[in-house]
Amino acid sequence: VSIIDLGIDVSDNSVTSITVVGPVQPVAPINLRSRNTGATSATIEWTVSIVIYTPESYVVNYIAGACLGQPLMSVPVQSGTDFVSENQIFSVDLTGLVDNTTYSYQVVATNSVGSTTSAPQSFIFSDPSGPGADSSSDSVGIVGGVLGALVALLL
């Protein structure tokens, strides 16, 4: 990378040194939320507050129940290709979910330096098209946040 590529003006000879900082581990995903999207599916969304220097890939680990220490199911998410980005939102659909079941999940961000895991979250999946269901409701996100806090206390 040349100094010109970095947008630094050296024509007046005032630049005496340039410090280049290498990549760091990814920042933990934040603002995790879940919502029912079908008879057996839910969408998990999260925000990546900042990516600097190295693209990241993401995996959502989830399991039926409240303990993430058991064998998990994983869903890879298309990685970001940006070297610098802020407040980028990602999502993944979980399918094959069972009605009236609690699911726990975490998002793992990985780059060339290492991995960082989000705080654990949980939600109770209920079929939005079931009897008496209100398909416009997003209550699973609220329940997920409360249960996620409880799971974090138990871990």
N, C-alpha and C positions, 0 to 999 in steps of 0.2 A: 504494500500500500504506500503510495507516495504522499508527501505532505500536501500536494495539490488535491488529492482525493479526499483528504481530511478537511479541506476548506480552510487551511491555515495560511495566512499571508506572510511570507518570509521576505518580501521585497524590500522592507525597511530594515532588515537585519535585527529586529527587536526580539525575535524568538531565539532564545539561547538553548532551550531544552524542551523536549516533549516526553511526557510520561505516558507509557502505554500500560494499561492495566489488563491483566489476563482475565479469562473467564472465571466465573464463580459458580457454585452450586445454584440450581434454580431456586427462586423464591417459592414458598409453599402456595399452592392454589388457595384462593379465598372465595368467599360468598357462595359456598356450595348450596345448591337448592335442588329439590326434586319435585316432579309433578307427574301425575298419572296422564298417560296419553292414549291409552287403549285398554282393551279387555285384559291383556296380559303384559302390558308394557308401561314403562315410566321413562322419563327423560331426566338425566342428571346434568346440571349446568354448573359451571364454575368460572371464576375470573382469574386470569394470570395478570397480576398487577404490573410486572415488568419483566422483559426478557432483554438481556444485554450480552452481546458478543457471540452467543452460540445458540442455534436452534434447539428447541426442546421437544421431547415426545411425552405423551401422557398415557397412563393406563388407569382405568377405574377398576378397583378390586371391590367385589361385593359378595355378600353371603346372606342367606336366609337365617335370621337370628340376630342376636345382639353382640356376638363375640367375633371380632375380626381375627382372632388367633387361630381359628380353625382353617382348614383348606378353603381357599377362596376361588371364586370364578373371576376371571379378568376379561376386560374388554379394552383392546387397544384403541386409541383415538388418533386420528390423523394429526401428525405433529405440526407445530408451527414452523414455518420456514424463514420467518423474519429473524434478522440478527438483532434488531432493536424494535420493541413494540411496548405499548402500555395499555393496560386495562382491556386486554383481549378476552372475549368470552368464547368458551368452548362448551360443547355438549355431546352427550352420547345417549343412545337409547338402550335400555335394558329390556330384554324380551323374555318371554316364558315365565313371567312372574305369577305367583299364586295369590288369589284373593285372600284378604284378611291376614296377610303375613308381614312380619317385620323384616326389613332388609337393612343391613348395615353396609356402609361403603366408605372408601377413601380414594382420593386421587393422588397418584404418584407422578411427579414431574421429573424427567431425567434429561440431562445434557451430557456433554463430553467430560464434565468434572465429577458428576455424581447425581444422586437422587434426593428429592425432598418429598415428604408425604404430608398431605393435608390432615387437619384434625378429623377424627372419625365422625360420621353422621349416620343417622338412621331415619327410616320412614316406614309407615305402615301402608302397604299397597292395598288399595281397594278398587275393585273393578268400577270405573266411572260410568259404565253402561248398565250396571246391576240394578236390581229393584230399589227404587227410592233414591238413586244416586243423582246428584246434581253435577253434570259433566262440566259446568263452568267453574266449579269449585277448585281452589288451589290449596285446600287445607292440608294436603299431604306435606307441603313445604313447611308449614308452621309446625305440624307434628314432628316432622323430620328434624327441625332445629332443636326442639325440646328434647326429643329422644337422643339426638346426637350429643347434647350436653350431658345427659345422664350416662351414656355409653362412655364418654370421655372421663367422667368421674370414676366409673367402675374399672377402667383400664389402668 
